[in-house]
Amino acid sequence: MASPRQSFRTRRSGAGVAGGGGGSFTVDTPLIIRLAVLVIALWALSLFVLPFPNHETQRLVRRRGVGLRPNKERISRRMQSTEGRDGNGNRMDPMTIRYSPATFPLVAPKATWPVRRVDLRDEYQYEYIIHPGDYDGGDDTEPKMKVPRFWSRPLHNNTLMSRGLASFIGTCTTPDAASRSHARGSACPLEERTIFVALASYRDYQCRDTLESMFIRARHPERIRVALVDQRDLEMDPSCVFPRIPCIRDPNQALCKFADQIELYDMDRHLAIGPSFARHIAYRYYRGEYYAMQMDAQTIFVLDWDVDVINQHQSTGNEMAVLSHTPQDIIDSVDPKTGKALERKRTIMCETHYLRENYLENDLSNLKDDVSSERGPILQPFWSAAFSFARGHFVVNVPYDQYMTFLFSEEEISMALRGFSVGYDFYSPARNICFHTYANGENEKDRKKVPLFWENEKRYGDDVDHFRTRIKAMIGLSPEKNVHAWNHVGKELYGLGGARQVSKFFSIYGIDPMEKIHEHHLCDFVDDGTMHETFAKHLRSNGMGIDYESIQYQFKDSRPVEASQRNGNRKMKELVRVEEQQGGQKDASSAAEEKDKGQDQNTGDGTG
């Protein structure tokens, strides 16, 4: 009999198996069983006791090259579970917790160029979120959408971002000679600085034209990277990335030559709930580019626009500058032969007004032709979603609020107040680098055929008032609201920053959020450059924004009689509003009855 010591050893004997001359192999069976039980016990312990590595752990392990592959099913369970609540007991979704501003020093993640395409099949690059249209504030709502992970959490720590950190962010098209790194920050030459473009389109046939003009008319198209959220009918609408002529016939089209620089998020149009959610997804594609830009899907650029807009931003001397305005109509604004701008007037975001729902909406931008472009960009109070150009850290520190279901006008005042509170300053561009195709003149017929996202309102629009109440309270427009009277979901990520108080914004620009009134004719102070001359002298010596604490100015309307006639008595306005609502309901009911009668009198089928 073999000794225990010989159990896992091949032993030679005079007679082999079946009388052969080979060796035999014997195993101690009880020992094998004991080892198997031990392995199973350790495996079970790892599943139920040992902590599962979180996203940050996975990122660090991946950086070190270790082949850790997390269990997909367990990731799904973690995404769908309730990971925390805020101080008021409201659910905080996993994405909000992961990306909220931290309370410890932060560093920007590693950035490279060219950017490796975001792959939504790679579990390290995506996460699941709750579709805002399905969110009801409860714990039973499960994530339904796969989206890219943010490049970074906000980097402001609820205070003004440090100059060193801000200067570090930004990639170049060429690497540093010594380190071979493309993340060169402020050391990057102007002509090599990369540009991230967030573009959201809803069933817009001109989206392809926007991309074509963006690349073809840029002096350095190789530095542009686009994140396109294409909301369309996947069976009927052509994709924005498909050129009008097949590439095999005309390979010189921008959509052919620069296809690798366009990231596409193809979204079924039934999931569209407004521009804010689409732009939220587009912002998630940012990966450390030097500048970040956004505009509408029906925008046409001018020749060498990239060089001009960077020079304009650089001329402000303000790291926190955001160039923003509502572009003018394309008709007669661009020379079709040279691609140069013909329209010289600048647009200024300088006026606002309260709507019936008691939130602020931008007035149409003021056109000015007596402010010389040689003066450079000038400061303005408000921000426009139709065009925005800033340093890349703007999209990191002020990410779009995903919970703005069917809120359209609230988008701009929300971003303006949040950007102001984080430390950013808004400027009217000195020169036009792009123009907008409106439903006017020769373009009216075609533009009016473009569908609008409102066609989905019946599917998701029941909770609009809920989301409106939330956003107004979160950005300081409803100070009278009890803190427990609104849903705080996303407040840590999409709320106000700590670099400035929005009360300072309201005080300077004559806005009373408690009484829901404001001073009129603010453009008198802004559009001739008076605001710029008054505030620009308070730019911090390190270029990190205007120091509003040193500004004691308060705007007062120079034409109060005219303003009072427009504004009226607030209590009287409330009475009138109630009467209009009651009368409107009666009128709507009567109109519906008349419409039914009219249809019966026409053809009987309602088609006219």
Stockholm file with secondary structure:
# STOCKHOLM 1.0

chainA/1-608         MASPRQSFRTRRSGAGVAGGGGGSFTVDTPLIIRLAVLVIALWALSLFVLPFPNHETQRLVRRRGVGLRPNKERISRRMQSTEGRDGNGNRMDPMTIRYSPATFPLVAPKATWPVRRVDLRDEYQYEYIIHPGDYDGGDDTEPKMKVPRFWSRPLHNNTLMSRGLASFIGTCTTPDAASRSHARGSACPLEERTIFVALASYRDYQCRDTLESMFIRARHPERIRVALVDQRDLEMDPSCVFPRIPCIRDPNQALCKFADQIELYDMDRHLAIGPSFARHIAYRYYRGEYYAMQMDAQTIFVLDWDVDVINQHQSTGNEMAVLSHTPQDIIDSVDPKTGKALERKRTIMCETHYLRENYLENDLSNLKDDVSSERGPILQPFWSAAFSFARGHFVVNVPYDQYMTFLFSEEEISMALRGFSVGYDFYSPARNICFHTYANGENEKDRKKVPLFWENEKRYGDDVDHFRTRIKAMIGLSPEKNVHAWNHVGKELYGLGGARQVSKFFSIYGIDPMEKIHEHHLCDFVDDGTMHETFAKHLRSNGMGIDYESIQYQFKDSRPVEASQRNGNRKMKELVRVEEQQGGQKDASSAAEEKDKGQDQNTGDGTG
#=GR chainA/1-608 SS CCCGGGTTSEECCSSCGGGCSSCEECCCHHHHHHHHHHHHHHHHHHHHTSCCCCHHHHHHHHHTTCCCCCCHHHHHHHHHSCCCBCTTSCBCCHHHHHHSCCSSCCCCCCCCSSCCCCCTTSTTTEEEECCGGGCCSSSCCCCCEEEECCSSCCSSTTSCCCHHHHHHCCCBSSCCTTTCCSCCGGGSCGGGBCEEEEEEEESCTTHHHHHHHHHHTCSCGGGEEEEEEEEECTTTSCCTTSCSSCTTTCTTSHHHHTGGGEEEEEEEGGGCCCHHHHHHHHHTTCCSCSEEEEECSSEEECTTHHHHHHHHHHHTTCTTEEEECCCCBSTTTBCTTTCCBCCCCEEECCCEEECTTSCEEECCCEEESSSCGGGCCEEESCCCTTEEEEETHHHHHSCCCSCCTTCCTHHHHHHHHHHHHHTCEEEECSSCCEEECCSSGGGHHHHTTSCCGGGGHHHHGGGHHHHHHHHHHHTTSCTTSCTTSSCCTTHHHHSCCSSSCHHHHHHHTTEETTTTEECSCTHHHHTTSHHHHHHGGGBCTTSSCBCGGGCCCCCCCSCHHHHHHHHCCHHHHHHHHHHHHHHHHHHHHHHHHHHHHHHHHHTSSSCC
#=GC SS_cons         CCCGGGTTSEECCSSCGGGCSSCEECCCHHHHHHHHHHHHHHHHHHHHTSCCCCHHHHHHHHHTTCCCCCCHHHHHHHHHSCCCBCTTSCBCCHHHHHHSCCSSCCCCCCCCSSCCCCCTTSTTTEEEECCGGGCCSSSCCCCCEEEECCSSCCSSTTSCCCHHHHHHCCCBSSCCTTTCCSCCGGGSCGGGBCEEEEEEEESCTTHHHHHHHHHHTCSCGGGEEEEEEEEECTTTSCCTTSCSSCTTTCTTSHHHHTGGGEEEEEEEGGGCCCHHHHHHHHHTTCCSCSEEEEECSSEEECTTHHHHHHHHHHHTTCTTEEEECCCCBSTTTBCTTTCCBCCCCEEECCCEEECTTSCEEECCCEEESSSCGGGCCEEESCCCTTEEEEETHHHHHSCCCSCCTTCCTHHHHHHHHHHHHHTCEEEECSSCCEEECCSSGGGHHHHTTSCCGGGGHHHHGGGHHHHHHHHHHHTTSCTTSCTTSSCCTTHHHHSCCSSSCHHHHHHHTTEETTTTEECSCTHHHHTTSHHHHHHGGGBCTTSSCBCGGGCCCCCCCSCHHHHHHHHCCHHHHHHHHHHHHHHHHHHHHHHHHHHHHHHHHHTSSSCC
//
